[in-house]
Amino acid sequence: MQTIRTRERTGTDGTLTVRVPLGQPDTEFDVVLVVQPKAAANGTLPPGYYDLIGSIDDETFMVHPQPPLPPPVDVE
């Protein structure tokens, strides 16, 4: 099995066309394709991320009690 990593861009119609030269003409292959969006280079979160805030609608979900915070430290 061979792993080939490549980065491609979808066309204007939203279709991704992948061509992988393998150098073995007229040969049948099993192909596994994993598609994931390119990670943002600027550290931004994916679209819709903030829509998840407050999205737990299970009434059995609860926030467990938290221990008290330590007293603040004075910095000179």
DSSP file (Angstrom, degrees, kcal/mol; ACC not computed):
  #  RESIDUE AA STRUCTURE BP1 BP2  ACC     N-H-->O    O-->H-N    N-H-->O    O-->H-N    TCO  KAPPA ALPHA  PHI   PSI    X-CA   Y-CA   Z-CA
    1    1 A M              0   0    0      0, 0.0     2,-0.4     0, 0.0     0, 0.0   0.000 360.0 360.0 360.0 141.5    0.0    0.0    0.0
    2    2 A Q        -     0   0    0      2,-0.0     2,-0.5     0, 0.0     0, 0.0  -0.970 360.0-147.6-124.7 135.2    1.2    3.5   -0.9
    3    3 A T        -     0   0    0     -2,-0.4     2,-0.5     2,-0.0     0, 0.0  -0.902  15.1-173.6-104.2 126.6    0.2    6.8    0.7
    4    4 A I        -     0   0    0     -2,-0.5     2,-0.5     2,-0.0    -2,-0.0  -0.980   5.8-161.4-121.2 123.6    0.2    9.8   -1.6
    5    5 A R        +     0   0    0     -2,-0.5     2,-0.3     2,-0.0    -2,-0.0  -0.880  20.8 158.1-105.2 135.3   -0.5   13.2   -0.1
    6    6 A T        -     0   0    0     -2,-0.5     2,-0.5     2,-0.0    -2,-0.0  -0.978  33.5-135.2-148.5 159.0   -1.6   16.0   -2.4
    7    7 A R        +     0   0    0     -2,-0.3     2,-0.3     2,-0.0    -2,-0.0  -0.984  30.0 173.0-120.1 126.5   -3.4   19.4   -2.2
    8    8 A E        -     0   0    0     -2,-0.5     2,-0.4    10,-0.0    10,-0.1  -0.833  23.3-134.4-127.9 164.7   -6.0   20.1   -4.8
    9    9 A R        -     0   0    0     -2,-0.3     8,-0.4     8,-0.2     2,-0.1  -0.958  24.0-117.8-122.1 140.4   -8.6   22.9   -5.3
   10   10 A T        -     0   0    0     -2,-0.4     6,-0.2     6,-0.1     2,-0.0  -0.373  31.4-115.7 -71.7 155.1  -12.2   22.4   -6.3
   11   11 A G    >   -     0   0    0      4,-2.4     3,-2.0     1,-0.1    -1,-0.1  -0.178  38.7 -87.9 -79.6-179.8  -13.4   23.9   -9.5
   12   12 A T  T 3  S+     0   0    0      1,-0.3    -1,-0.1     2,-0.1    -2,-0.1   0.709 129.1  57.6 -64.8 -19.7  -16.0   26.6   -9.9
   13   13 A D  T 3  S-     0   0    0      2,-0.2    -1,-0.3     0, 0.0     3,-0.1   0.413 119.0-110.0 -90.3   2.3  -18.7   23.9   -9.8
   14   14 A G  S <  S+     0   0    0     -3,-2.0     2,-0.4     1,-0.3    -2,-0.1   0.569  74.8 134.8  83.3   9.0  -17.5   22.6   -6.4
   15   15 A T        -     0   0    0     -6,-0.0    -4,-2.4     2,-0.0     2,-0.6  -0.761  46.3-147.0 -96.2 136.6  -16.1   19.3   -7.9
   16   16 A L        -     0   0    0     -2,-0.4     2,-0.5    -6,-0.2    -6,-0.1  -0.905  11.6-167.0-102.4 122.8  -12.7   18.0   -6.9
   17   17 A T        -     0   0    0     -2,-0.6     2,-0.5    -8,-0.4    -8,-0.2  -0.948   4.8-169.1-110.8 123.0  -10.9   16.2   -9.7
   18   18 A V        -     0   0    0     -2,-0.5     2,-0.5   -10,-0.1    -2,-0.0  -0.953   6.3-174.2-117.4 124.4   -7.9   14.2   -8.6
   19   19 A R        -     0   0    0     -2,-0.5    -2,-0.0     2,-0.0     0, 0.0  -0.978   3.6-174.4-117.1 124.1   -5.4   12.7  -11.0
   20   20 A V        -     0   0    0     -2,-0.5     2,-0.5   -16,-0.0    -2,-0.0  -0.935  16.3-146.1-122.0 108.1   -2.7   10.5   -9.5
   21   21 A P        +     0   0    0      0, 0.0    -2,-0.0     0, 0.0     0, 0.0  -0.614  25.1 168.3 -74.2 121.2    0.0    9.2  -11.9
   22   22 A L        -     0   0    0     -2,-0.5     0, 0.0     2,-0.0     0, 0.0   0.563  40.7-129.5-110.3 -13.5    1.1    5.8  -10.7
   23   23 A G  S    S+     0   0    0      1,-0.1     0, 0.0     0, 0.0     0, 0.0   0.685  77.3 106.6  74.5  16.9    3.1    4.6  -13.7
   24   24 A Q    >   -     0   0    0      3,-0.1     3,-0.7     0, 0.0    -1,-0.1  -0.775  58.5-156.0-129.1  87.3    1.3    1.3  -14.0
   25   25 A P  T 3  S+     0   0    0      0, 0.0     3,-0.1     0, 0.0     0, 0.0  -0.256  71.3  10.9 -66.2 149.8   -1.0    1.4  -17.1
   26   26 A D  T 3  S+     0   0    0      1,-0.2     2,-0.4     0, 0.0     0, 0.0   0.856  94.0 133.6  53.6  44.3   -4.1   -0.8  -17.4
   27   27 A T    <   -     0   0    0     -3,-0.7     2,-0.3     2,-0.0    -1,-0.2  -0.971  52.4-130.8-124.8 138.7   -3.9   -1.9  -13.7
   28   28 A E        -     0   0    0     -2,-0.4     2,-0.3    -3,-0.1     0, 0.0  -0.714  27.8-174.6 -91.1 138.6   -6.8   -2.0  -11.2
   29   29 A F        -     0   0    0     -2,-0.3     2,-0.5     2,-0.0    -2,-0.0  -0.948  27.6-129.9-130.0 149.4   -6.4   -0.4   -7.8
   30   30 A D        -     0   0    0     -2,-0.3     2,-0.4     2,-0.0    -2,-0.0  -0.885  35.0-161.6 -90.3 130.6   -8.4   -0.1   -4.6
   31   31 A V        -     0   0    0     -2,-0.5     2,-0.5     2,-0.0    -2,-0.0  -0.959  16.4-167.5-123.3 131.8   -8.4    3.5   -3.7
   32   32 A V        -     0   0    0     -2,-0.4     2,-0.5     2,-0.0    -2,-0.0  -0.979  12.2-167.4-114.6 125.1   -9.2    5.1   -0.3
   33   33 A L        -     0   0    0     -2,-0.5     2,-0.5     2,-0.0    -2,-0.0  -0.958   7.4-171.9-119.5 122.7   -9.8    8.9   -0.5
   34   34 A V        -     0   0    0     -2,-0.5     2,-0.5     2,-0.0    -2,-0.0  -0.963   8.7-167.3-112.5 122.9   -9.9   11.1    2.7
   35   35 A V        +     0   0    0     -2,-0.5    -2,-0.0     2,-0.0     0, 0.0  -0.942  14.3 162.3-114.7 127.3  -11.0   14.7    2.1
   36   36 A Q        -     0   0    0     -2,-0.5     3,-0.1     3,-0.0    -2,-0.0  -0.996  42.0-100.8-140.1 145.5  -10.6   17.4    4.7
   37   37 A P        -     0   0    0      0, 0.0     2,-0.2     0, 0.0     3,-0.1  -0.287  46.9 -97.2 -63.3 149.1  -10.6   21.1    4.4
   38   38 A K        -     0   0    0      1,-0.1     2,-0.1     3,-0.0     3,-0.1  -0.470  44.7-110.1 -65.8 134.2   -7.2   22.8    4.4
   39   39 A A        -     0   0    0     -2,-0.2     2,-0.2     1,-0.1    -1,-0.1  -0.394  35.6-103.9 -66.5 141.2   -6.4   24.2    7.9
   40   40 A A    >   -     0   0    0      4,-0.3     3,-0.8     1,-0.1    -1,-0.1  -0.485  23.1-150.7 -67.6 132.0   -6.5   27.9    8.2
   41   41 A A  T 3  S+     0   0    0      1,-0.2    -1,-0.1    -2,-0.2    -2,-0.1   0.696  90.6  59.7 -77.8 -19.2   -2.9   29.3    8.3
   42   42 A N  T 3  S-     0   0    0      2,-0.0    -1,-0.2     1,-0.0    -2,-0.1   0.348 113.4-108.8 -96.1   8.2   -3.9   32.3   10.4
   43   43 A G    <   +     0   0    0     -3,-0.8    -2,-0.1     1,-0.2     2,-0.1   0.621  66.4 149.4  80.3  12.5   -5.2   30.3   13.4
   44   44 A T        -     0   0    0      1,-0.1    -4,-0.3    -5,-0.0    -1,-0.2  -0.413  48.5-110.2 -77.3 157.8   -8.9   31.2   12.8
   45   45 A L        -     0   0    0      1,-0.1     3,-0.1    -2,-0.1    -1,-0.1  -0.508  40.0 -92.0 -85.1 155.7  -11.6   28.7   13.8
   46   46 A P    >   -     0   0    0      0, 0.0     3,-1.8     0, 0.0     4,-0.2  -0.242  54.7 -82.3 -65.7 156.1  -13.6   26.9   11.2
   47   47 A P  T 3  S+     0   0    0      0, 0.0    -3,-0.0     0, 0.0     0, 0.0  -0.292 116.8  22.4 -58.1 139.8  -16.9   28.4   10.0
   48   48 A G  T >  S+     0   0    0     -3,-0.1     3,-0.7     3,-0.0     4,-0.5   0.429  83.4 123.7  85.0  -1.2  -19.8   27.7   12.4
   49   49 A Y  G X  S+     0   0    0     -3,-1.8     3,-1.5     1,-0.3     4,-0.3   0.920  74.0  48.6 -59.7 -45.5  -17.5   27.0   15.4
   50   50 A Y  G >  S+     0   0    0      1,-0.3     3,-0.9    -4,-0.2    -1,-0.3   0.664  96.1  72.8 -73.2 -14.2  -19.2   29.7   17.6
   51   51 A D  G <  S+     0   0    0     -3,-0.7    -1,-0.3     1,-0.2    -2,-0.2   0.711  87.7  65.6 -68.1 -18.8  -22.7   28.3   16.7
   52   52 A L  G X  S+     0   0    0     -3,-1.5     3,-2.2    -4,-0.5    -1,-0.2   0.717  74.7 106.1 -75.2 -20.8  -21.8   25.3   19.0
   53   53 A I  T <  S+     0   0    0     -3,-0.9    -3,-0.0    -4,-0.3     0, 0.0  -0.428  95.9   4.0 -64.7 125.3  -21.7   27.5   22.1
   54   54 A G  T 3  S+     0   0    0     -2,-0.2    -1,-0.3     1,-0.1    -2,-0.1   0.628  93.9 125.8  77.1  13.8  -24.8   26.8   24.1
   55   55 A S    <   +     0   0    0     -3,-2.2     2,-0.8     2,-0.0    -2,-0.1   0.483  33.7 107.0 -88.0  -0.4  -25.9   24.1   21.7
   56   56 A I        +     0   0    0     -4,-0.2    -4,-0.0     1,-0.1    -3,-0.0  -0.683  37.5 170.4 -78.9 113.4  -26.2   21.3   24.4
   57   57 A D        +     0   0    0     -2,-0.8     2,-0.7     3,-0.0    -1,-0.1   0.069  34.1 119.9-112.3  23.5  -30.0   20.8   24.8
   58   58 A D    >   -     0   0    0      1,-0.1     3,-1.8     2,-0.0    -2,-0.0  -0.808  53.2-153.8 -90.8 116.6  -29.8   17.7   26.9
   59   59 A E  T 3  S+     0   0    0     -2,-0.7    -1,-0.1     1,-0.3    -3,-0.0   0.675  92.9  61.8 -67.7 -14.6  -31.6   18.4   30.3
   60   60 A T  T 3  S+     0   0    0      2,-0.0     2,-0.3    -3,-0.0    -1,-0.3   0.587  80.8 103.2 -84.9  -9.1  -29.5   15.8   32.0
   61   61 A F    <   +     0   0    0     -3,-1.8     2,-0.3     2,-0.0    -5,-0.0  -0.555  50.9 173.3 -73.2 133.2  -26.3   17.7   31.2
   62   62 A M        -     0   0    0     -2,-0.3     2,-0.6     0, 0.0    -2,-0.0  -0.987  34.8-123.5-141.5 152.3  -24.9   19.5   34.2
   63   63 A V        -     0   0    0     -2,-0.3     3,-0.1     3,-0.0    -2,-0.0  -0.847  35.9-129.2 -92.6 123.7  -21.8   21.5   35.1
   64   64 A H        -     0   0    0     -2,-0.6    -1,-0.0     1,-0.1     0, 0.0  -0.377  33.7 -87.9 -72.5 150.6  -20.2   20.0   38.1
   65   65 A P        -     0   0    0      0, 0.0    -1,-0.1     0, 0.0     0, 0.0  -0.284  43.7-140.9 -58.4 141.6  -19.3   22.2   41.1
   66   66 A Q        -     0   0    0     -3,-0.1     3,-0.1     1,-0.1    -3,-0.0  -0.804  17.0-110.5-105.5 146.1  -15.9   23.8   40.8
   67   67 A P        -     0   0    0      0, 0.0    -1,-0.1     0, 0.0     0, 0.0  -0.357  47.3 -89.2 -68.8 156.4  -13.5   24.3   43.7
   68   68 A P        -     0   0    0      0, 0.0     0, 0.0     0, 0.0     0, 0.0  -0.307  44.9-108.2 -65.3 151.0  -12.9   27.9   44.8
   69   69 A L        -     0   0    0      1,-0.1    -3,-0.0    -3,-0.1     0, 0.0  -0.445  36.7-103.8 -74.6 150.8  -10.1   29.8   43.1
   70   70 A P        -     0   0    0      0, 0.0    -1,-0.1     0, 0.0     3,-0.1  -0.357  49.5 -85.4 -69.8 159.7   -7.0   30.6   45.1
   71   71 A P        -     0   0    0      0, 0.0     0, 0.0     0, 0.0     0, 0.0  -0.308  54.0 -95.4 -64.7 150.5   -6.6   34.1   46.5
   72   72 A P        -     0   0    0      0, 0.0     2,-0.5     0, 0.0    -3,-0.0  -0.261  34.4-128.0 -65.8 154.6   -5.1   36.6   44.0
   73   73 A V        -     0   0    0     -3,-0.1     2,-0.3     2,-0.0     0, 0.0  -0.896  16.3-128.8-106.3 130.3   -1.4   37.3   44.2
   74   74 A D        -     0   0    0     -2,-0.5     2,-0.5     2,-0.0     0, 0.0  -0.623  21.4-159.3 -77.8 133.0   -0.1   40.9   44.5
   75   75 A V              0   0    0     -2,-0.3    -1,-0.0     1,-0.1    -2,-0.0  -0.960 360.0 360.0-115.4 127.9    2.5   41.8   41.9
   76   76 A E              0   0    0     -2,-0.5    -1,-0.1     0, 0.0    -2,-0.0   0.424 360.0 360.0 -96.9 360.0    4.8   44.7   42.6
